[in-house]
Amino acid sequence: DPNAVVTAMATQARHASRQHARAIARHRPQALADARPAHISQPPDTERQRWCALVSQATDTIGAQTLEKVVLARDVSVDAPKGARFDVGATVRQLRHRHDNAFVFCIGGPNRGYFVGATPETLIRLHDGDIVETQVLAGTTRRGQNLAEDDALGRALMESAKDRHEHAVTANAIRQALAPLCRQLDLPNEPRLVRLRRLIHLETPVVGRLHQRQDVLTLVERMHPTPAVGGLPRDPALQWLEAHEGMDRGWYAAPLGWVGAEGDGVFAVAIRSALIHKHRAHTFAGAGIVAASDPEMEWRETGLKLQTAGGALVVGEDR
């Protein structure tokens, strides 16, 4: 029974992921005793007003049925204090320490800067030539200050019509992208909660078996950009972002990963990230906008997401 086979593989993959996370937690590095966190100032109110107006413009476009969803991103610049510089190595170690259940990455070089981050989102994982895994990660709320509040926020997220709609839109798009390639695709009907350091997300794990062997780059091309970073319909959403978002995303939200000799590999979505130069860093985050989105809530959500990379920035002595 192919259904049973894929379901069993999904269970085994989730078990292996939990085992791996526990192993990482046992061996994660201690916090850096000499680390100096960077000070991040609040963006000016004019920036908040501009971004909230852009969210309202997006919801108006969605209300006119031109789009179903669009993912707006914003960035915040952080300057190192006088006489200091950003320490890329220490920042990556802080990311590993703070976010041991995420993909932690660092790419680039001195001239273009170092692109670092800790992303919770898998774009695609291909192993054994025909087993494909991904996830739907859409719908967000903050963590609670205590267990009771955290549980209440999680329940509210599960019951939120707006967040469930945003999640369903993304899930349907991923199903449509992968279903033609798969002889079996396991996509649960109900999402589950995944709790990160500052945020709770709705998540649906996806596991399938391909009709025939593929290489992971073919799947990356088919999947990227997902509705979790672009929007739906894809091309009109990307055109809308190009016309209205007003920022150069650069590497932000790009596929980032590795390819094996046989074409297997893993790619993540490079969100919750920062581009670090010697004395300045740019942190990035985005939010999925649907018809029911509230601009002020989306502003606060992106503020929490910006803290993933921004809160890990470390400064050292300028040399």
C-alpha positions in Angstrom: 0.0 0.0 0.0 1.8 3.2 -1.2 -0.3 5.3 1.3 1.0 3.3 4.2 4.6 3.4 2.9 4.6 7.2 2.6 2.8 7.7 5.9 5.4 5.4 7.6 8.2 7.4 5.9 6.7 10.6 7.2 6.6 9.3 10.7 10.2 8.1 10.5 11.3 11.5 9.1 9.6 13.4 11.9 11.1 11.0 14.5 14.6 11.4 13.1 14.1 15.2 13.1 13.2 15.2 16.8 16.1 12.9 17.6 18.5 15.2 15.6 17.1 18.3 17.5 17.7 16.6 20.8 21.2 15.7 19.8 21.9 19.3 18.8 20.5 20.6 22.1 22.8 18.3 24.1 25.9 19.6 22.2 25.0 23.2 21.5 27.6 25.8 22.3 27.5 27.8 25.5 26.5 31.4 25.2 29.5 33.6 24.4 30.7 35.1 27.7 32.4 38.0 25.9 29.7 38.6 23.3 28.4 42.2 23.0 24.9 42.2 21.5 24.2 45.0 19.0 21.8 47.7 20.1 18.8 47.9 17.7 16.9 51.2 17.7 13.2 51.3 16.9 12.3 52.3 13.4 10.9 55.8 13.0 7.1 56.1 13.2 7.1 57.4 9.6 8.5 53.9 8.5 5.7 52.2 10.5 3.1 54.4 8.8 4.6 53.8 5.3 4.6 50.1 5.8 1.1 49.9 7.3 -0.2 52.0 4.3 1.5 49.4 2.0 -0.3 46.6 3.8 -3.6 48.4 3.4 -2.9 48.9 -0.3 -2.2 45.1 -0.6 -5.4 44.2 1.2 -7.3 46.6 -1.2 -5.8 44.8 -4.2 -6.7 41.4 -2.7 -10.2 42.6 -2.0 -10.6 43.6 -5.6 -9.7 39.9 -6.4 -6.6 40.8 -8.3 -4.5 38.8 -5.8 -5.2 36.1 -3.2 -2.1 36.6 -1.1 1.1 38.7 -1.2 4.1 38.5 1.1 5.5 41.9 2.0 9.0 42.2 3.4 10.8 45.0 5.2 14.3 45.6 6.4 15.9 47.4 9.3 19.4 48.8 9.2 21.6 48.5 12.3 24.9 50.4 12.8 27.7 49.1 14.9 28.7 51.5 17.7 31.6 53.8 17.2 34.9 51.9 17.5 33.2 48.6 17.0 32.4 46.3 14.0 30.0 43.3 13.6 31.6 40.0 14.4 30.2 37.5 11.9 31.6 34.4 13.5 30.2 35.3 16.9 26.8 36.2 15.4 26.6 32.8 13.7 27.4 31.1 17.0 24.7 33.1 18.7 22.2 32.0 16.0 23.2 28.4 16.6 22.8 28.8 20.3 19.4 30.6 20.2 17.8 28.6 17.3 19.0 25.0 17.5 15.9 23.7 15.6 16.5 26.0 12.6 18.7 25.9 9.5 21.6 28.3 10.5 23.6 29.6 7.5 26.3 32.0 6.5 27.3 32.7 2.9 29.0 35.5 1.0 32.2 37.4 1.5 33.7 40.8 2.4 32.7 42.8 -0.6 29.1 41.7 -0.8 28.8 41.2 2.9 28.0 38.1 4.9 24.4 36.8 4.6 23.5 35.0 7.9 20.3 33.7 9.4 18.3 31.0 11.2 15.4 29.9 9.0 12.7 27.5 10.2 11.4 26.8 6.7 12.3 23.9 4.5 11.8 24.5 0.8 12.6 21.0 -0.4 14.4 17.9 0.8 15.1 15.0 -1.6 16.7 11.7 -0.6 16.9 8.2 -2.0 16.3 9.7 -5.4 12.5 9.8 -5.1 11.5 10.7 -1.6 10.6 14.4 -1.3 9.8 16.3 1.9 8.8 19.9 2.5 6.5 21.8 4.9 3.8 24.4 4.8 4.7 27.2 7.3 2.2 30.0 7.3 0.2 31.6 10.1 2.0 33.2 13.0 1.5 34.5 16.5 3.9 35.5 19.3 5.0 33.2 22.2 3.4 33.7 25.6 5.1 35.0 28.7 4.1 31.7 30.6 2.8 28.3 29.7 -0.8 29.2 30.1 -0.6 32.3 27.9 1.5 30.3 25.4 -1.2 27.6 25.2 -3.9 30.2 24.8 -2.1 31.9 22.0 -1.5 28.6 20.3 -5.2 27.8 20.5 -6.2 31.2 19.2 -3.8 30.7 16.2 -5.4 27.3 15.4 -8.9 28.9 15.5 -7.9 32.1 13.6 -9.9 32.2 10.3 -7.4 34.6 8.8 -4.3 32.5 9.7 -6.0 29.2 8.6 -6.9 30.8 5.3 -3.3 32.0 4.8 -2.1 28.5 5.6 -4.6 26.8 3.4 -3.6 29.0 0.4 0.0 28.0 0.8 -0.8 24.4 1.3 -2.9 24.2 -1.8 -0.2 25.8 -3.9 2.5 23.4 -2.6 0.1 20.4 -3.3 -0.5 21.7 -6.9 3.3 22.1 -7.4 4.2 18.6 -6.2 1.2 16.4 -7.0 1.9 16.0 -10.8 5.4 14.7 -9.9 4.3 12.3 -7.2 2.6 8.9 -7.2 1.8 9.5 -3.6 1.7 12.7 -1.5 1.0 12.8 2.2 -0.4 16.2 3.2 -2.5 16.2 6.4 -5.8 18.1 6.4 -5.1 19.9 9.7 -2.0 21.9 10.5 -0.1 21.6 13.8 1.6 24.1 16.0 5.4 24.6 15.9 6.9 26.7 18.6 10.1 28.7 18.0 12.0 31.0 20.3 9.7 34.0 19.8 6.9 32.8 17.5 4.3 30.1 17.1 3.5 29.0 13.5 1.0 26.8 11.8 2.8 23.9 10.1 1.8 21.1 7.8 4.5 18.5 7.0 4.5 17.2 3.4 6.1 13.9 2.3 5.8 12.3 -1.1 7.2 9.7 -3.4 8.1 10.8 -7.0 7.0 9.0 -10.1 10.6 8.9 -11.2 14.0 10.1 -10.0 14.6 13.9 -10.1 17.4 16.1 -9.0 16.8 18.5 -6.2 17.5 21.6 -8.3 14.6 20.7 -10.6 12.3 20.6 -7.6 13.7 23.9 -6.3 12.9 25.5 -9.6 9.4 24.2 -9.4 8.8 25.3 -5.8 10.5 28.7 -5.5 9.1 31.2 -4.7 6.4 29.5 -2.6 3.3 31.5 -1.6 5.0 31.8 1.8 7.5 34.3 0.4 5.9 35.6 -2.8 2.2 35.3 -3.1 -0.7 33.9 -5.2 -1.2 33.9 -8.1 2.6 33.8 -8.3 3.4 36.0 -11.3 0.9 38.8 -10.5 2.0 38.8 -6.8 5.7 39.1 -7.8 4.8 41.9 -10.3 2.9 43.7 -7.5 5.9 43.4 -5.1 8.3 44.7 -7.7 6.1 47.7 -8.3 5.2 48.5 -4.6 7.5 46.9 -2.0 10.3 49.4 -2.5 13.2 47.3 -1.4 15.9 45.2 -2.9 15.5 41.7 -1.3 18.9 40.5 -2.5 19.5 37.1 -1.0 16.5 37.4 1.3 14.0 34.5 0.9 16.2 32.8 -1.7 16.6 29.0 -1.8 19.8 28.1 0.1 21.1 24.6 0.5 23.3 21.8 -0.9 23.3 19.2 -3.7 24.8 15.7 -3.4 26.6 13.8 -6.2 23.4 11.8 -7.0 21.2 14.9 -7.2 19.7 14.5 -3.7 19.9 17.5 -1.4 18.2 20.0 1.0 17.2 23.6 0.4 15.8 26.0 3.0 14.1 29.4 2.5 16.5 32.1 3.6 14.2 34.1 5.8 14.9 35.4 9.4 18.2 36.8 8.1 20.6 39.7 8.0 23.2 41.0 5.5 26.3 42.0 7.5 29.0 44.4 6.4 31.8 45.5 8.7 29.9 48.4 10.3 26.3 48.0 9.2 23.8 45.2 9.1 20.4 44.9 7.3 17.9 42.6 8.9 15.0 41.2 6.9 11.5 39.8 7.6 8.2 39.4 5.9 4.5 38.7 6.5 1.9 37.1 4.4 -0.9 39.5 3.6 -4.5 38.2 2.9 -7.8 40.0 2.8 -8.3 39.9 6.6 -4.8 41.2 7.5 -4.5 44.0 10.0 -1.6 46.4 9.2 -0.6 47.1 12.8 -0.6 43.3 13.7 1.5 42.6 10.6 3.9 45.4 11.7 4.3 43.8 15.1 4.7 40.3 13.6 7.5 41.4 11.3 9.1 43.2 14.3 9.3 39.8 16.2 10.7 38.1 13.1 13.4 40.7 12.7 14.6 39.9 16.2 15.7 36.4 15.0 18.7 37.7 13.2 18.8 41.2 14.8 18.8 39.8 18.3 21.8 37.6 17.5 24.0 40.4 16.1 27.3 40.6 18.0 29.8 43.5 17.9 33.5 43.4 18.6 36.4 45.7 18.6 37.1 47.4 15.3 40.4 46.4 13.9 
